[in-house]
């Protein structure tokens, strides 16, 4: 299952929080929420690539809707086909596959845009059997891993896609213990302003520390609620998107299985 951007609706809707459809996971949850008022190039994707692997990604294609639609569409199409090909095998080396995916996405962006087109991206492959996430962060806002009361920043592992033909971010891996959560927010959330004050990452971290980690939807909704209280209205300059992956606590998972 993937989330496909409907550009026609972008200009007709008024900026309300929307929950995206996501694949079901074993002993974990994925969720994504966004303001339906779209002005830029946020593009999120979810895809089950094997019986034990689910892929998620958040891209931020430079430019306005009217300019970047071909690039966004190309990114989505290549992401779906290439990810399915690379990660469907049981014996795949996830780190190597991540690098290959980056190269293909980077090439597609440069060819489609026909010029430099900065595209920060965070993509992760969640392995349900191991509870691990192989990921790359190509110049995106840091992913945030809530682990036993602390929040760890998963900072950029390389430059944004769409800048140089052979530049590729490194791939990394993190483990999600039962009760942990991983959150990625768009630049529009971090850079949202009220008067001269920027929202930043600290309120997102605070939400993570206070949220129920096993409920990814509540995590996303809490972040958007806090942002709305801060700004009082959706941003007119940037897209607003948040993606969350939560691993159920051991007790909750055991109860669900009974």
C-alpha contacts under 8 A as a table, 3 or more apart, distances in Angstrom:
res1	aa1	res2	aa2	distance
1	X	21	X	7.80
1	X	22	X	6.60
1	X	23	X	6.06
1	X	46	X	6.43
1	X	47	X	5.39
1	X	48	X	6.88
2	X	21	X	7.63
2	X	22	X	7.08
2	X	45	X	5.57
2	X	46	X	4.86
2	X	47	X	5.54
3	X	20	X	6.78
3	X	21	X	6.65
3	X	22	X	7.58
3	X	44	X	6.75
3	X	45	X	5.44
3	X	46	X	6.48
4	X	45	X	7.54
4	X	76	X	7.88
5	X	43	X	7.13
6	X	9	X	5.67
6	X	10	X	6.83
7	X	10	X	5.14
7	X	11	X	7.47
7	X	65	X	7.99
8	X	11	X	6.24
8	X	12	X	7.23
9	X	12	X	5.13
9	X	13	X	6.15
10	X	13	X	5.97
10	X	36	X	6.52
10	X	37	X	5.74
10	X	38	X	5.27
10	X	39	X	7.64
11	X	37	X	7.27
11	X	38	X	7.50
13	X	16	X	7.90
13	X	36	X	6.42
13	X	37	X	6.05
14	X	36	X	6.85
14	X	37	X	5.58
15	X	35	X	5.13
15	X	36	X	4.91
15	X	37	X	4.12
15	X	38	X	7.83
15	X	234	X	6.22
16	X	34	X	7.96
16	X	35	X	5.19
16	X	36	X	5.63
16	X	37	X	7.13
17	X	33	X	6.41
17	X	34	X	5.41
17	X	35	X	4.54
17	X	36	X	6.38
17	X	224	X	7.65
18	X	33	X	5.37
18	X	34	X	5.34
18	X	35	X	6.06
18	X	36	X	6.29
19	X	31	X	7.40
19	X	32	X	5.84
19	X	33	X	4.48
19	X	34	X	6.75
20	X	31	X	7.01
20	X	32	X	5.39
20	X	33	X	6.03
20	X	34	X	7.88
21	X	31	X	7.76
21	X	32	X	7.82
22	X	30	X	6.43
22	X	31	X	6.44
22	X	32	X	7.73
22	X	46	X	6.28
23	X	30	X	7.26
23	X	46	X	7.08
23	X	47	X	7.03
23	X	48	X	6.84
23	X	54	X	7.81
24	X	29	X	6.94
24	X	30	X	7.48
25	X	28	X	5.36
25	X	29	X	5.88
25	X	30	X	7.42
25	X	54	X	7.91
25	X	128	X	7.49
26	X	29	X	7.87
26	X	128	X	6.62
27	X	247	X	6.28
27	X	248	X	5.48
27	X	253	X	5.63
28	X	214	X	7.15
28	X	245	X	7.28
28	X	246	X	5.55
28	X	247	X	4.21
28	X	248	X	5.22
29	X	214	X	7.21
29	X	215	X	6.78
29	X	216	X	5.71
29	X	244	X	7.98
29	X	245	X	5.68
29	X	246	X	5.22
29	X	247	X	6.46
29	X	248	X	7.61
30	X	216	X	5.87
30	X	217	X	7.59
30	X	243	X	7.54
30	X	244	X	5.75
30	X	245	X	4.57
30	X	246	X	6.58
31	X	216	X	5.40
31	X	217	X	5.27
31	X	220	X	7.07
31	X	243	X	5.80
31	X	244	X	5.27
31	X	245	X	6.59
32	X	217	X	7.21
32	X	220	X	6.60
32	X	241	X	7.25
32	X	242	X	5.63
32	X	243	X	4.34
32	X	244	X	6.31
33	X	217	X	7.88
33	X	220	X	6.03
33	X	221	X	7.04
33	X	224	X	7.98
33	X	241	X	5.91
33	X	242	X	5.53
33	X	243	X	6.70
34	X	239	X	7.93
34	X	240	X	5.47
34	X	241	X	4.28
34	X	242	X	6.35
35	X	38	X	7.11
35	X	234	X	7.25
35	X	239	X	7.20
35	X	240	X	5.56
35	X	241	X	6.81
37	X	234	X	7.76
37	X	239	X	7.41
38	X	65	X	7.70
38	X	238	X	7.64
38	X	239	X	5.50
38	X	240	X	7.94
39	X	64	X	5.96
39	X	65	X	5.68
39	X	236	X	7.15
39	X	237	X	6.71
39	X	238	X	6.13
39	X	239	X	5.96
40	X	60	X	7.87
40	X	61	X	7.44
40	X	62	X	7.28
40	X	63	X	6.06
40	X	64	X	4.51
40	X	65	X	5.09
40	X	68	X	7.96
40	X	237	X	7.73
40	X	238	X	5.90
40	X	239	X	5.71
41	X	59	X	7.52
41	X	60	X	5.18
41	X	61	X	4.50
41	X	62	X	6.20
41	X	63	X	6.62
41	X	64	X	6.60
41	X	65	X	6.30
41	X	68	X	6.70
41	X	69	X	7.71
41	X	72	X	6.76
41	X	239	X	7.25
42	X	58	X	7.06
42	X	59	X	5.60
42	X	60	X	4.50
42	X	61	X	6.37
42	X	186	X	7.42
42	X	239	X	6.08
42	X	240	X	7.85
42	X	241	X	7.33
43	X	58	X	5.78
43	X	59	X	5.01
43	X	60	X	6.36
43	X	61	X	7.69
43	X	72	X	6.86
43	X	76	X	7.72
44	X	56	X	7.43
44	X	57	X	5.47
44	X	58	X	4.38
44	X	59	X	6.17
45	X	55	X	7.85
45	X	56	X	5.52
45	X	57	X	5.23
45	X	58	X	6.66
45	X	76	X	7.41
46	X	54	X	7.27
46	X	55	X	5.62
46	X	56	X	4.48
46	X	57	X	6.73
47	X	54	X	5.72
47	X	55	X	5.10
47	X	56	X	6.51
47	X	80	X	7.43
48	X	51	X	7.52
48	X	53	X	6.08
48	X	54	X	4.26
48	X	55	X	6.07
49	X	52	X	7.98
49	X	53	X	5.71
49	X	54	X	5.81
49	X	55	X	6.86
49	X	83	X	7.17
49	X	84	X	5.26
49	X	87	X	6.04
49	X	88	X	5.24
50	X	53	X	5.06
50	X	54	X	7.13
50	X	87	X	7.15
50	X	88	X	5.00
50	X	89	X	7.40
50	X	90	X	7.83
52	X	127	X	5.79
52	X	128	X	5.21
52	X	129	X	6.17
53	X	87	X	7.80
53	X	125	X	6.47
53	X	126	X	5.58
53	X	127	X	4.75
53	X	128	X	6.13
54	X	125	X	5.75
54	X	126	X	5.29
54	X	127	X	6.84
54	X	128	X	7.86
55	X	83	X	7.96
55	X	123	X	7.42
55	X	124	X	5.79
55	X	125	X	4.42
55	X	126	X	6.20
56	X	123	X	5.76
56	X	124	X	5.47
56	X	125	X	6.51
57	X	121	X	7.19
57	X	122	X	5.60
57	X	123	X	4.04
57	X	124	X	6.26
58	X	121	X	5.71
58	X	122	X	5.37
58	X	123	X	6.37
58	X	184	X	7.70
58	X	186	X	7.66
58	X	243	X	7.76
59	X	119	X	6.52
59	X	120	X	5.93
59	X	121	X	4.37
59	X	122	X	6.58
60	X	119	X	5.32
60	X	120	X	5.38
60	X	121	X	6.34
60	X	186	X	7.44
60	X	187	X	7.87
61	X	68	X	6.95
61	X	71	X	7.45
61	X	72	X	6.67
61	X	117	X	7.16
61	X	118	X	6.44
61	X	119	X	4.49
61	X	120	X	6.98
62	X	68	X	7.09
62	X	117	X	6.03
62	X	118	X	5.52
62	X	119	X	5.97
63	X	67	X	6.12
63	X	68	X	5.81
64	X	67	X	5.39
64	X	68	X	6.09
65	X	68	X	5.47
65	X	69	X	5.82
66	X	69	X	6.36
67	X	70	X	7.83
68	X	71	X	5.34
68	X	72	X	6.21
68	X	113	X	8.00
69	X	72	X	5.14
69	X	73	X	6.12
70	X	73	X	5.20
70	X	74	X	6.14
70	X	112	X	7.05
70	X	113	X	7.74
71	X	74	X	5.07
71	X	75	X	6.08
71	X	109	X	6.10
71	X	112	X	5.87
71	X	113	X	6.17
72	X	75	X	5.11
72	X	76	X	6.27
73	X	76	X	5.20
73	X	77	X	6.23
74	X	77	X	5.15
74	X	78	X	6.08
74	X	108	X	6.94
74	X	109	X	7.36
74	X	112	X	7.23
75	X	78	X	5.36
75	X	79	X	5.87
75	X	105	X	6.45
75	X	108	X	7.02
75	X	109	X	6.84
76	X	79	X	5.12
76	X	80	X	6.28
77	X	80	X	5.40
77	X	81	X	6.43
78	X	81	X	5.30
78	X	82	X	5.72
78	X	83	X	7.94
78	X	104	X	7.64
78	X	105	X	6.72
78	X	108	X	7.57
79	X	82	X	5.47
79	X	83	X	5.65
79	X	101	X	7.69
79	X	105	X	7.03
80	X	83	X	5.50
80	X	84	X	6.15
81	X	84	X	5.40
81	X	85	X	6.36
82	X	85	X	5.11
82	X	86	X	6.07
82	X	101	X	6.61
82	X	104	X	7.77
83	X	86	X	5.21
83	X	87	X	5.89
83	X	88	X	8.00
83	X	101	X	6.79
84	X	87	X	5.71
84	X	88	X	5.75
85	X	88	X	6.01
86	X	89	X	7.27
86	X	92	X	7.46
86	X	97	X	5.87
86	X	101	X	7.73
87	X	90	X	7.85
87	X	92	X	6.27
87	X	94	X	7.18
87	X	97	X	6.95
88	X	92	X	7.65
89	X	92	X	5.40
92	X	97	X	7.27
93	X	96	X	5.51
93	X	97	X	6.17
94	X	97	X	4.99
94	X	98	X	6.07
94	X	125	X	7.97
94	X	134	X	6.56
95	X	98	X	5.12
95	X	99	X	6.57
95	X	134	X	6.71
95	X	135	X	7.96
95	X	171	X	5.41
95	X	172	X	7.02
96	X	99	X	5.23
96	X	100	X	6.44
96	X	171	X	7.83
97	X	100	X	5.06
97	X	101	X	6.14
98	X	101	X	5.06
98	X	102	X	6.24
98	X	134	X	7.86
98	X	135	X	7.21
98	X	136	X	7.12
98	X	171	X	6.25
99	X	102	X	5.09
99	X	103	X	6.33
99	X	168	X	6.65
99	X	169	X	7.13
99	X	170	X	6.95
99	X	171	X	6.71
100	X	103	X	5.17
100	X	104	X	6.32
101	X	104	X	5.24
101	X	105	X	6.14
102	X	105	X	5.17
102	X	106	X	5.92
102	X	161	X	7.68
102	X	168	X	6.14
102	X	169	X	7.26
103	X	106	X	5.12
103	X	107	X	6.11
103	X	166	X	7.16
103	X	167	X	7.80
103	X	168	X	6.32
104	X	107	X	5.19
104	X	108	X	6.15
105	X	108	X	5.11
105	X	109	X	6.19
105	X	161	X	7.47
106	X	109	X	5.27
106	X	110	X	6.33
106	X	161	X	5.19
106	X	162	X	5.27
106	X	163	X	7.99
106	X	164	X	7.97
106	X	165	X	6.87
107	X	110	X	5.32
107	X	111	X	6.12
107	X	162	X	7.45
107	X	165	X	6.44
108	X	111	X	5.20
108	X	112	X	5.92
109	X	112	X	5.26
109	X	113	X	5.91
109	X	117	X	7.03
109	X	161	X	7.56
109	X	162	X	5.44
110	X	113	X	5.39
110	X	114	X	5.59
110	X	115	X	6.02
110	X	116	X	6.36
110	X	117	X	6.83
110	X	162	X	5.36
110	X	163	X	7.52
110	X	165	X	7.38
111	X	114	X	5.09
111	X	115	X	7.65
113	X	116	X	7.18
113	X	117	X	6.54
116	X	162	X	5.76
116	X	163	X	5.18
116	X	164	X	7.69
117	X	161	X	7.77
117	X	162	X	4.88
117	X	163	X	6.20
118	X	160	X	5.86
118	X	161	X	5.99
118	X	162	X	5.03
118	X	163	X	5.75
119	X	138	X	7.99
119	X	160	X	5.26
119	X	161	X	4.89
119	X	162	X	5.75
120	X	137	X	7.72
120	X	138	X	5.34
120	X	139	X	4.87
120	X	140	X	4.59
120	X	159	X	7.63
120	X	160	X	4.36
120	X	161	X	6.03
121	X	136	X	7.86
121	X	137	X	5.94
121	X	138	X	5.01
121	X	139	X	6.58
121	X	140	X	5.26
121	X	160	X	6.70
121	X	161	X	7.19
122	X	135	X	7.21
122	X	136	X	5.83
122	X	137	X	4.52
122	X	138	X	6.22
122	X	140	X	6.04
122	X	143	X	7.65
122	X	184	X	7.63
123	X	135	X	5.46
123	X	136	X	5.65
123	X	137	X	6.76
124	X	133	X	5.88
124	X	134	X	5.45
124	X	135	X	4.09
124	X	136	X	6.69
125	X	133	X	5.27
125	X	134	X	5.18
125	X	135	X	6.31
126	X	131	X	6.93
126	X	132	X	5.78
126	X	133	X	4.47
126	X	134	X	6.75
127	X	130	X	5.55
127	X	131	X	5.55
127	X	132	X	5.34
127	X	133	X	6.28
128	X	131	X	5.18
128	X	132	X	7.29
130	X	175	X	8.00
131	X	175	X	5.93
131	X	176	X	5.45
131	X	177	X	6.85
131	X	247	X	7.83
132	X	173	X	6.84
132	X	174	X	5.68
132	X	175	X	4.27
132	X	176	X	5.77
133	X	173	X	5.55
133	X	174	X	5.40
133	X	175	X	6.29
133	X	176	X	7.47
134	X	171	X	6.87
134	X	172	X	5.72
134	X	173	X	4.29
134	X	174	X	6.64
135	X	171	X	5.64
135	X	172	X	5.45
135	X	173	X	6.05
136	X	156	X	7.65
136	X	157	X	6.26
136	X	169	X	6.40
136	X	170	X	6.35
136	X	171	X	4.85
136	X	172	X	6.28
137	X	140	X	5.75
137	X	142	X	7.50
137	X	143	X	7.95
137	X	154	X	7.69
137	X	155	X	6.75
137	X	156	X	4.68
137	X	157	X	5.18
137	X	158	X	6.55
137	X	169	X	6.92
137	X	171	X	7.94
138	X	156	X	5.72
138	X	157	X	6.05
138	X	158	X	4.90
138	X	159	X	5.09
138	X	160	X	4.52
138	X	161	X	6.32
138	X	169	X	5.75
139	X	156	X	5.04
139	X	157	X	7.22
139	X	158	X	5.93
139	X	159	X	4.79
139	X	160	X	4.39
139	X	161	X	7.84
140	X	155	X	7.82
140	X	156	X	6.21
140	X	160	X	7.03
140	X	187	X	7.73
141	X	155	X	7.12
141	X	156	X	7.40
141	X	184	X	7.50
141	X	185	X	6.98
141	X	186	X	6.83
141	X	187	X	6.34
141	X	190	X	7.94
142	X	153	X	5.59
142	X	154	X	5.01
142	X	155	X	4.45
142	X	156	X	6.49
142	X	184	X	7.03
143	X	153	X	5.80
143	X	154	X	4.70
143	X	155	X	6.61
143	X	182	X	6.88
143	X	183	X	5.75
143	X	184	X	4.72
143	X	185	X	7.40
144	X	151	X	6.24
144	X	152	X	5.66
144	X	153	X	4.87
144	X	154	X	5.98
144	X	182	X	5.56
144	X	183	X	5.10
144	X	184	X	6.38
144	X	205	X	7.42
145	X	151	X	5.44
145	X	152	X	5.02
145	X	153	X	6.46
145	X	154	X	7.19
145	X	180	X	7.30
145	X	181	X	5.84
145	X	182	X	4.48
145	X	183	X	6.55
146	X	149	X	6.57
146	X	150	X	5.76
146	X	151	X	4.46
146	X	152	X	6.45
146	X	180	X	5.52
146	X	181	X	5.19
146	X	182	X	6.27
146	X	208	X	6.56
146	X	209	X	7.08
147	X	150	X	5.38
147	X	151	X	6.14
147	X	152	X	7.36
147	X	176	X	7.59
147	X	177	X	7.54
147	X	179	X	7.84
147	X	180	X	5.20
147	X	181	X	7.12
148	X	179	X	7.82
148	X	180	X	7.00
149	X	209	X	6.25
150	X	209	X	7.30
151	X	205	X	6.46
151	X	208	X	7.73
151	X	209	X	7.49
156	X	159	X	7.34
157	X	169	X	5.26
157	X	170	X	5.34
157	X	171	X	7.09
157	X	172	X	7.90
158	X	167	X	7.96
158	X	168	X	6.57
158	X	169	X	3.94
158	X	170	X	6.30
159	X	163	X	7.90
159	X	167	X	7.29
159	X	168	X	7.43
159	X	169	X	6.45
160	X	163	X	6.71
161	X	164	X	7.49
161	X	167	X	7.72
161	X	168	X	7.75
162	X	165	X	7.46
163	X	167	X	7.78
164	X	167	X	5.45
176	X	179	X	7.83
176	X	180	X	5.45
176	X	181	X	6.90
176	X	182	X	8.00
176	X	247	X	6.68
177	X	180	X	5.46
177	X	247	X	7.00
178	X	247	X	5.30
178	X	248	X	5.37
178	X	249	X	4.32
178	X	250	X	5.57
179	X	213	X	5.63
179	X	214	X	6.00
179	X	246	X	7.15
179	X	247	X	5.48
179	X	248	X	5.21
179	X	249	X	4.12
179	X	250	X	7.33
180	X	213	X	6.07
180	X	214	X	7.58
180	X	246	X	6.01
180	X	247	X	5.61
180	X	248	X	7.54
180	X	249	X	7.74
181	X	213	X	5.82
181	X	214	X	7.53
181	X	216	X	7.82
181	X	244	X	7.07
181	X	245	X	5.57
181	X	246	X	4.11
181	X	247	X	6.12
182	X	244	X	5.71
182	X	245	X	5.10
182	X	246	X	6.30
183	X	242	X	7.21
183	X	243	X	5.71
183	X	244	X	4.39
183	X	245	X	6.38
184	X	242	X	5.85
184	X	243	X	5.23
184	X	244	X	6.47
185	X	189	X	6.45
185	X	190	X	7.51
185	X	240	X	7.92
185	X	241	X	5.90
185	X	242	X	4.39
185	X	243	X	6.34
186	X	189	X	5.59
186	X	190	X	6.95
186	X	239	X	7.33
186	X	240	X	6.10
186	X	241	X	5.29
186	X	242	X	6.33
187	X	190	X	5.18
187	X	191	X	5.94
187	X	238	X	7.53
187	X	239	X	7.83
187	X	240	X	7.69
188	X	191	X	5.32
188	X	192	X	5.76
188	X	235	X	7.45
188	X	237	X	7.78
188	X	238	X	4.71
188	X	239	X	5.32
188	X	240	X	5.16
188	X	241	X	7.57
189	X	192	X	5.28
189	X	199	X	6.99
189	X	200	X	7.34
189	X	227	X	7.30
189	X	239	X	7.94
189	X	240	X	5.72
189	X	241	X	7.30
190	X	198	X	7.17
190	X	199	X	5.54
190	X	200	X	4.25
190	X	201	X	5.82
191	X	198	X	5.68
191	X	199	X	6.09
191	X	200	X	6.17
192	X	198	X	5.71
192	X	199	X	5.40
192	X	200	X	7.58
192	X	231	X	7.23
192	X	235	X	6.72
193	X	196	X	6.30
193	X	197	X	5.42
193	X	198	X	4.50
193	X	199	X	5.92
193	X	231	X	6.43
194	X	197	X	5.39
194	X	198	X	6.68
194	X	199	X	7.72
194	X	230	X	6.62
194	X	231	X	5.20
199	X	202	X	7.83
199	X	203	X	7.18
199	X	227	X	7.45
199	X	230	X	7.43
200	X	203	X	6.95
200	X	204	X	7.83
201	X	204	X	5.21
201	X	205	X	6.30
202	X	205	X	5.05
202	X	206	X	6.19
203	X	206	X	4.96
203	X	207	X	6.18
203	X	223	X	7.82
203	X	226	X	7.57
204	X	207	X	5.14
204	X	208	X	6.32
204	X	223	X	6.05
205	X	208	X	5.06
205	X	209	X	6.32
206	X	209	X	5.14
206	X	210	X	6.36
207	X	210	X	5.20
207	X	211	X	5.87
207	X	219	X	7.31
207	X	222	X	6.59
207	X	223	X	6.27
208	X	211	X	5.25
208	X	213	X	7.53
208	X	219	X	6.80
211	X	218	X	7.30
211	X	219	X	5.98
211	X	222	X	7.69
212	X	215	X	5.83
212	X	218	X	7.40
212	X	219	X	7.24
213	X	216	X	6.89
213	X	219	X	7.32
213	X	246	X	5.96
213	X	247	X	7.33
213	X	248	X	7.26
213	X	249	X	7.99
214	X	246	X	5.34
214	X	247	X	5.77
214	X	248	X	4.48
214	X	249	X	6.42
215	X	218	X	5.50
215	X	219	X	6.49
215	X	246	X	6.53
215	X	248	X	7.81
216	X	219	X	5.04
216	X	220	X	6.39
216	X	244	X	5.44
216	X	245	X	5.91
216	X	246	X	5.44
217	X	220	X	5.24
217	X	221	X	6.15
217	X	244	X	7.50
218	X	221	X	5.01
218	X	222	X	5.90
219	X	222	X	5.25
219	X	223	X	6.44
219	X	244	X	6.96
220	X	223	X	5.34
220	X	224	X	6.41
220	X	242	X	6.00
220	X	243	X	6.74
220	X	244	X	6.43
221	X	224	X	5.19
221	X	225	X	6.02
222	X	225	X	5.07
222	X	226	X	6.18
223	X	226	X	5.21
223	X	227	X	6.19
223	X	242	X	7.88
224	X	227	X	4.95
224	X	228	X	6.05
224	X	242	X	7.96
225	X	228	X	5.13
225	X	229	X	6.25
226	X	229	X	5.15
226	X	230	X	6.24
227	X	230	X	5.01
227	X	231	X	6.17
227	X	232	X	7.95
228	X	231	X	5.26
228	X	232	X	5.06
228	X	233	X	5.95
228	X	234	X	6.92
229	X	232	X	5.28
231	X	234	X	7.14
231	X	235	X	7.93
234	X	240	X	7.88
235	X	238	X	5.86
235	X	239	X	7.14
235	X	240	X	7.51
248	X	252	X	6.19
248	X	253	X	5.83
249	X	252	X	5.33
249	X	253	X	6.16
250	X	253	X	5.15
250	X	254	X	6.09
251	X	254	X	5.17
251	X	255	X	6.17
252	X	255	X	5.10
252	X	256	X	6.19
253	X	256	X	5.12
253	X	257	X	6.43
254	X	257	X	5.22
254	X	258	X	6.69
255	X	258	X	5.37
